[in-house]
Amino acid sequence: DRPRVATPDEAALFRVVRAAFAQRRKMLRNTLAAGLAIAPPEAERACAAAGLDPRRRGETLSLEEFAALAAALAHTGLGPRASGTGSRRDVTTPDARRPTPDR
C-alpha cells in the first residue's frame, strides 16, 4: 500500500488537524489561531502559503491540504512543534485521518 500523504512531522500534522476541528463551525483562521496559539493574521498567512482560503472550515480540507498547511506552518516557524526528533513519517492508515488526543 502506498501512503496517502508524506509529512515531515506526523505529530505536527495531527496538531493542525486537531486545531482545525477543535471548535465547531469555525473558519480555519479562527480555529488555527486558537488551537495553535497564533494570531489570526498569522493563521491567514499560513493558509495562503498552503494555497488555502482561511475562510474554509476544517471539515472541507483533504488530508493533502492538511499536510500542506502543516508544512506551511512549519516553514514559517509558526506551526505546532512536536517533542522528539520530528523524523519524516508517512501517514498510511485510515486512523491517521482521525487523530487521537495526545496522551
PyMOL commands that place a pseudoatom at each C-alpha (Angstrom):
pseudoatom trace, name=CA, resn=ASP, resi=1, chain=A, elem=C, hetatm=0, pos=[0.000, 0.000, 0.000]
pseudoatom trace, name=CA, resn=ARG, resi=2, chain=A, elem=C, hetatm=0, pos=[1.162, 3.488, -0.812]
pseudoatom trace, name=CA, resn=PRO, resi=3, chain=A, elem=C, hetatm=0, pos=[0.968, 6.207, 1.851]
pseudoatom trace, name=CA, resn=ARG, resi=4, chain=A, elem=C, hetatm=0, pos=[-1.861, 8.681, 1.397]
pseudoatom trace, name=CA, resn=VAL, resi=5, chain=A, elem=C, hetatm=0, pos=[0.415, 11.605, 2.193]
pseudoatom trace, name=CA, resn=ALA, resi=6, chain=A, elem=C, hetatm=0, pos=[4.007, 12.052, 3.313]
pseudoatom trace, name=CA, resn=THR, resi=7, chain=A, elem=C, hetatm=0, pos=[4.722, 14.557, 6.036]
pseudoatom trace, name=CA, resn=PRO, resi=8, chain=A, elem=C, hetatm=0, pos=[7.997, 15.603, 7.643]
pseudoatom trace, name=CA, resn=ASP, resi=9, chain=A, elem=C, hetatm=0, pos=[6.379, 15.675, 11.091]
pseudoatom trace, name=CA, resn=GLU, resi=10, chain=A, elem=C, hetatm=0, pos=[3.370, 13.464, 11.748]
pseudoatom trace, name=CA, resn=ALA, resi=11, chain=A, elem=C, hetatm=0, pos=[2.785, 14.919, 15.230]
pseudoatom trace, name=CA, resn=ALA, resi=12, chain=A, elem=C, hetatm=0, pos=[2.615, 18.448, 13.780]
pseudoatom trace, name=CA, resn=LEU, resi=13, chain=A, elem=C, hetatm=0, pos=[0.132, 17.275, 11.157]
pseudoatom trace, name=CA, resn=PHE, resi=14, chain=A, elem=C, hetatm=0, pos=[-2.072, 15.811, 13.883]
pseudoatom trace, name=CA, resn=ARG, resi=15, chain=A, elem=C, hetatm=0, pos=[-1.891, 19.045, 15.888]
pseudoatom trace, name=CA, resn=VAL, resi=16, chain=A, elem=C, hetatm=0, pos=[-3.032, 21.058, 12.863]
pseudoatom trace, name=CA, resn=VAL, resi=17, chain=A, elem=C, hetatm=0, pos=[-5.908, 18.648, 12.193]
pseudoatom trace, name=CA, resn=ARG, resi=18, chain=A, elem=C, hetatm=0, pos=[-6.880, 18.688, 15.864]
pseudoatom trace, name=CA, resn=ALA, resi=19, chain=A, elem=C, hetatm=0, pos=[-6.827, 22.507, 15.936]
pseudoatom trace, name=CA, resn=ALA, resi=20, chain=A, elem=C, hetatm=0, pos=[-8.964, 22.699, 12.791]
pseudoatom trace, name=CA, resn=PHE, resi=21, chain=A, elem=C, hetatm=0, pos=[-11.658, 20.560, 14.418]
pseudoatom trace, name=CA, resn=ALA, resi=22, chain=A, elem=C, hetatm=0, pos=[-11.394, 21.915, 17.972]
pseudoatom trace, name=CA, resn=GLN, resi=23, chain=A, elem=C, hetatm=0, pos=[-14.211, 24.441, 17.551]
pseudoatom trace, name=CA, resn=ARG, resi=24, chain=A, elem=C, hetatm=0, pos=[-17.427, 23.647, 15.753]
pseudoatom trace, name=CA, resn=ARG, resi=25, chain=A, elem=C, hetatm=0, pos=[-18.493, 25.668, 12.740]
pseudoatom trace, name=CA, resn=LYS, resi=26, chain=A, elem=C, hetatm=0, pos=[-15.461, 27.950, 12.767]
pseudoatom trace, name=CA, resn=MET, resi=27, chain=A, elem=C, hetatm=0, pos=[-13.227, 29.025, 9.920]
pseudoatom trace, name=CA, resn=LEU, resi=28, chain=A, elem=C, hetatm=0, pos=[-9.616, 27.865, 9.656]
pseudoatom trace, name=CA, resn=ARG, resi=29, chain=A, elem=C, hetatm=0, pos=[-8.223, 31.291, 10.528]
pseudoatom trace, name=CA, resn=ASN, resi=30, chain=A, elem=C, hetatm=0, pos=[-10.021, 31.179, 13.885]
pseudoatom trace, name=CA, resn=THR, resi=31, chain=A, elem=C, hetatm=0, pos=[-9.556, 27.513, 14.768]
pseudoatom trace, name=CA, resn=LEU, resi=32, chain=A, elem=C, hetatm=0, pos=[-5.853, 27.549, 13.898]
pseudoatom trace, name=CA, resn=ALA, resi=33, chain=A, elem=C, hetatm=0, pos=[-5.292, 30.766, 15.834]
pseudoatom trace, name=CA, resn=ALA, resi=34, chain=A, elem=C, hetatm=0, pos=[-6.989, 29.382, 18.931]
pseudoatom trace, name=CA, resn=GLY, resi=35, chain=A, elem=C, hetatm=0, pos=[-5.732, 25.816, 18.656]
pseudoatom trace, name=CA, resn=LEU, resi=36, chain=A, elem=C, hetatm=0, pos=[-2.120, 26.645, 17.856]
pseudoatom trace, name=CA, resn=ALA, resi=37, chain=A, elem=C, hetatm=0, pos=[-1.866, 29.832, 19.946]
pseudoatom trace, name=CA, resn=ILE, resi=38, chain=A, elem=C, hetatm=0, pos=[-1.004, 32.064, 16.987]
pseudoatom trace, name=CA, resn=ALA, resi=39, chain=A, elem=C, hetatm=0, pos=[-2.543, 35.369, 15.878]
pseudoatom trace, name=CA, resn=PRO, resi=40, chain=A, elem=C, hetatm=0, pos=[-5.345, 35.193, 13.270]
pseudoatom trace, name=CA, resn=PRO, resi=41, chain=A, elem=C, hetatm=0, pos=[-3.253, 37.116, 10.684]
pseudoatom trace, name=CA, resn=GLU, resi=42, chain=A, elem=C, hetatm=0, pos=[-0.503, 34.505, 11.090]
pseudoatom trace, name=CA, resn=ALA, resi=43, chain=A, elem=C, hetatm=0, pos=[-3.059, 31.742, 10.541]
pseudoatom trace, name=CA, resn=GLU, resi=44, chain=A, elem=C, hetatm=0, pos=[-4.237, 33.562, 7.402]
pseudoatom trace, name=CA, resn=ARG, resi=45, chain=A, elem=C, hetatm=0, pos=[-0.657, 33.800, 6.092]
pseudoatom trace, name=CA, resn=ALA, resi=46, chain=A, elem=C, hetatm=0, pos=[-0.115, 30.084, 6.678]
pseudoatom trace, name=CA, resn=CYS, resi=47, chain=A, elem=C, hetatm=0, pos=[-3.347, 29.277, 4.840]
pseudoatom trace, name=CA, resn=ALA, resi=48, chain=A, elem=C, hetatm=0, pos=[-2.278, 31.488, 1.935]
pseudoatom trace, name=CA, resn=ALA, resi=49, chain=A, elem=C, hetatm=0, pos=[1.153, 29.818, 1.831]
pseudoatom trace, name=CA, resn=ALA, resi=50, chain=A, elem=C, hetatm=0, pos=[-0.606, 26.438, 1.605]
pseudoatom trace, name=CA, resn=GLY, resi=51, chain=A, elem=C, hetatm=0, pos=[-2.933, 27.728, -1.126]
pseudoatom trace, name=CA, resn=LEU, resi=52, chain=A, elem=C, hetatm=0, pos=[-5.992, 27.604, 1.121]
pseudoatom trace, name=CA, resn=ASP, resi=53, chain=A, elem=C, hetatm=0, pos=[-8.758, 30.092, 1.778]
pseudoatom trace, name=CA, resn=PRO, resi=54, chain=A, elem=C, hetatm=0, pos=[-8.639, 30.898, 5.523]
pseudoatom trace, name=CA, resn=ARG, resi=55, chain=A, elem=C, hetatm=0, pos=[-12.445, 31.161, 5.491]
pseudoatom trace, name=CA, resn=ARG, resi=56, chain=A, elem=C, hetatm=0, pos=[-12.809, 27.436, 4.807]
pseudoatom trace, name=CA, resn=ARG, resi=57, chain=A, elem=C, hetatm=0, pos=[-13.845, 25.076, 7.561]
pseudoatom trace, name=CA, resn=GLY, resi=58, chain=A, elem=C, hetatm=0, pos=[-11.648, 22.195, 8.674]
pseudoatom trace, name=CA, resn=GLU, resi=59, chain=A, elem=C, hetatm=0, pos=[-14.085, 19.548, 7.500]
pseudoatom trace, name=CA, resn=THR, resi=60, chain=A, elem=C, hetatm=0, pos=[-13.688, 20.713, 3.888]
pseudoatom trace, name=CA, resn=LEU, resi=61, chain=A, elem=C, hetatm=0, pos=[-9.926, 20.028, 3.732]
pseudoatom trace, name=CA, resn=SER, resi=62, chain=A, elem=C, hetatm=0, pos=[-8.405, 16.881, 2.309]
pseudoatom trace, name=CA, resn=LEU, resi=63, chain=A, elem=C, hetatm=0, pos=[-5.564, 15.061, 4.008]
pseudoatom trace, name=CA, resn=GLU, resi=64, chain=A, elem=C, hetatm=0, pos=[-3.222, 16.504, 1.377]
pseudoatom trace, name=CA, resn=GLU, resi=65, chain=A, elem=C, hetatm=0, pos=[-4.403, 20.038, 2.179]
pseudoatom trace, name=CA, resn=PHE, resi=66, chain=A, elem=C, hetatm=0, pos=[-3.837, 19.452, 5.891]
pseudoatom trace, name=CA, resn=ALA, resi=67, chain=A, elem=C, hetatm=0, pos=[-0.305, 18.231, 5.108]
pseudoatom trace, name=CA, resn=ALA, resi=68, chain=A, elem=C, hetatm=0, pos=[0.330, 21.363, 3.006]
pseudoatom trace, name=CA, resn=LEU, resi=69, chain=A, elem=C, hetatm=0, pos=[-0.971, 23.550, 5.833]
pseudoatom trace, name=CA, resn=ALA, resi=70, chain=A, elem=C, hetatm=0, pos=[1.210, 21.807, 8.424]
pseudoatom trace, name=CA, resn=ALA, resi=71, chain=A, elem=C, hetatm=0, pos=[4.218, 22.237, 6.120]
pseudoatom trace, name=CA, resn=ALA, resi=72, chain=A, elem=C, hetatm=0, pos=[3.406, 25.931, 5.581]
pseudoatom trace, name=CA, resn=LEU, resi=73, chain=A, elem=C, hetatm=0, pos=[3.143, 26.476, 9.324]
pseudoatom trace, name=CA, resn=ALA, resi=74, chain=A, elem=C, hetatm=0, pos=[6.435, 24.671, 9.922]
pseudoatom trace, name=CA, resn=HIS, resi=75, chain=A, elem=C, hetatm=0, pos=[8.134, 26.643, 7.144]
pseudoatom trace, name=CA, resn=THR, resi=76, chain=A, elem=C, hetatm=0, pos=[7.072, 29.967, 8.644]
pseudoatom trace, name=CA, resn=GLY, resi=77, chain=A, elem=C, hetatm=0, pos=[8.099, 28.875, 12.123]
pseudoatom trace, name=CA, resn=LEU, resi=78, chain=A, elem=C, hetatm=0, pos=[4.540, 29.335, 13.386]
pseudoatom trace, name=CA, resn=GLY, resi=79, chain=A, elem=C, hetatm=0, pos=[3.437, 25.757, 13.343]
pseudoatom trace, name=CA, resn=PRO, resi=80, chain=A, elem=C, hetatm=0, pos=[2.945, 23.250, 16.055]
pseudoatom trace, name=CA, resn=ARG, resi=81, chain=A, elem=C, hetatm=0, pos=[6.171, 21.932, 17.424]
pseudoatom trace, name=CA, resn=ALA, resi=82, chain=A, elem=C, hetatm=0, pos=[6.366, 18.290, 18.298]
pseudoatom trace, name=CA, resn=SER, resi=83, chain=A, elem=C, hetatm=0, pos=[8.548, 16.961, 21.023]
pseudoatom trace, name=CA, resn=GLY, resi=84, chain=A, elem=C, hetatm=0, pos=[11.061, 14.417, 19.864]
pseudoatom trace, name=CA, resn=THR, resi=85, chain=A, elem=C, hetatm=0, pos=[13.030, 14.125, 16.684]
pseudoatom trace, name=CA, resn=GLY, resi=86, chain=A, elem=C, hetatm=0, pos=[10.460, 15.257, 14.133]
pseudoatom trace, name=CA, resn=SER, resi=87, chain=A, elem=C, hetatm=0, pos=[11.548, 12.499, 11.796]
pseudoatom trace, name=CA, resn=ARG, resi=88, chain=A, elem=C, hetatm=0, pos=[9.815, 12.017, 8.471]
pseudoatom trace, name=CA, resn=ARG, resi=89, chain=A, elem=C, hetatm=0, pos=[6.794, 9.727, 8.683]
pseudoatom trace, name=CA, resn=ASP, resi=90, chain=A, elem=C, hetatm=0, pos=[4.323, 8.518, 6.096]
pseudoatom trace, name=CA, resn=VAL, resi=91, chain=A, elem=C, hetatm=0, pos=[0.662, 8.663, 7.028]
pseudoatom trace, name=CA, resn=THR, resi=92, chain=A, elem=C, hetatm=0, pos=[-0.695, 5.372, 5.798]
pseudoatom trace, name=CA, resn=THR, resi=93, chain=A, elem=C, hetatm=0, pos=[-3.662, 4.317, 7.889]
pseudoatom trace, name=CA, resn=PRO, resi=94, chain=A, elem=C, hetatm=0, pos=[-7.280, 5.466, 7.906]
pseudoatom trace, name=CA, resn=ASP, resi=95, chain=A, elem=C, hetatm=0, pos=[-6.803, 6.258, 11.598]
pseudoatom trace, name=CA, resn=ALA, resi=96, chain=A, elem=C, hetatm=0, pos=[-4.368, 8.982, 10.556]
pseudoatom trace, name=CA, resn=ARG, resi=97, chain=A, elem=C, hetatm=0, pos=[-7.352, 10.920, 9.252]
pseudoatom trace, name=CA, resn=ARG, resi=98, chain=A, elem=C, hetatm=0, pos=[-8.892, 10.858, 12.715]
pseudoatom trace, name=CA, resn=PRO, resi=99, chain=A, elem=C, hetatm=0, pos=[-6.215, 11.962, 15.173]
pseudoatom trace, name=CA, resn=THR, resi=100, chain=A, elem=C, hetatm=0, pos=[-6.484, 10.950, 18.778]
pseudoatom trace, name=CA, resn=PRO, resi=101, chain=A, elem=C, hetatm=0, pos=[-5.725, 13.238, 21.724]
pseudoatom trace, name=CA, resn=ASP, resi=102, chain=A, elem=C, hetatm=0, pos=[-2.142, 13.382, 22.954]
pseudoatom trace, name=CA, resn=ARG, resi=103, chain=A, elem=C, hetatm=0, pos=[-1.583, 11.100, 25.879]
for i in range(1, 103): cmd.bond("trace and resi %d" % i, "trace and resi %d" % (i + 1))
show_as sticks, trace
zoom trace
